[in-house]
Amino acid sequence: MELTGEPRGLEELRLMREERKDFLKFIITEAKTSLARQAEFKGKDGRRYLLKYDGAHDRMEVSALD
């Protein structure tokens, strides 16, 4: 799976992988299975991000909401 998008959001996901792996799995599952094919999450600094799943290309994209 390809992961693209906002660099700060990608860094937050990398940190989450190290510190809160169970929550990262939850966010990815939510993005893949929700009707909207997306999930929101917050970074350590409080910024909000949106993780969108594109099933046709098996790609996830992170964008900033703030």
Helices and strands as residue ranges (DSSP letters): E 2-5, H 7-19, H 21-33, E 38-42, E 48-54, E 59-64
